[in-house]
């Protein structure tokens, strides 16, 4: 979490989600493409009333990015190409 940015959830809830949430969400989404026939899962997006969250795998870990507002999907599209560079 960036300093000075207020979360909609408390730190304990954020930590609990990051421990298991990405594993469940990506695991369920990957089941939609048995044998990777549709290709490897790239990311999962959850859109809530106040914020949207994109979860993607980054090496052996998961990265969650949240964006407020109606333009969240446009923001995610802009940063998708930059995420793989974070592992280098």
FIKEBA-25563 format. One record per residue (C-alpha): x, y, z; residue in three letters. Coordinates in steps of 0.1 Angstrom, whole numbers, padded with zeros to 4 digits, always signed. Layout:
<atoms>
XYZala...
</atoms>
This chain:
<atoms>
+0000+0000+0000unk+0013+0034-0009unk+0019+0058+0020unk-0009+0083+0024unk-0035+0062+0004unk-0064+0052+0026unk-0076+0017+0021unk-0113+0006+0020unk-0103-0023+0042unk-0080-0026+0072unk-0045-0039+0070unk-0055-0073+0086unk-0082-0079+0060unk-0058-0069+0032unk-0031-0093+0045unk-0056-0121+0049unk-0068-0116+0013unk-0033-0115-0002unk-0025-0148+0016unk-0052-0168-0001unk-0074-0147-0023unk-0052-0146-0054unk-0047-0184-0053unk-0084-0190-0052unk-0093-0165-0078unk-0067-0175-0103unk-0072-0212-0096unk-0109-0209-0103unk-0103-0188-0135unk-0077-0213-0147unk-0103-0241-0145unk-0123-0223-0173unk-0095-0233-0197unk-0088-0270-0190unk-0054-0280-0204unk-0047-0243-0212unk-0067-0246-0244unk-0076-0209-0242unk-0040-0201-0233unk-0023-0193-0199unk-0043-0171-0175unk-0029-0136-0176unk-0049-0117-0150unk-0082-0116-0131unk-0102-0084-0126unk-0128-0079-0099unk-0149-0047-0102unk-0166-0035-0070unk-0188-0005-0065unk-0160+0017-0052unk-0128+0001-0066unk-0115-0025-0090unk-0087-0050-0083unk-0065-0067-0109unk-0046-0098-0098unk-0018-0113-0119unk+0011-0136-0113unk+0045-0120-0109unk+0071-0148-0108unk+0062-0171-0080unk+0041-0144-0063unk+0008-0126-0071unk+0005-0088-0076unk-0028-0071-0068unk-0034-0036-0081unk-0065-0016-0071unk-0078+0014-0089unk-0107+0037-0079unk-0132+0051-0104unk-0149+0042-0136unk-0117+0043-0157unk-0101+0013-0138unk-0102-0010-0168unk-0084+0016-0190unk-0057+0020-0162unk-0052-0017-0161unk-0048-0019-0199unk-0022+0008-0197unk-0001-0009-0170unk-0004-0046-0182unk+0026-0043-0205unk+0047-0028-0177unk+0041-0055-0152unk+0064-0082-0167unk+0093-0057-0165unk+0090-0057-0127unk+0106-0091-0125unk+0137-0081-0143unk
</atoms>
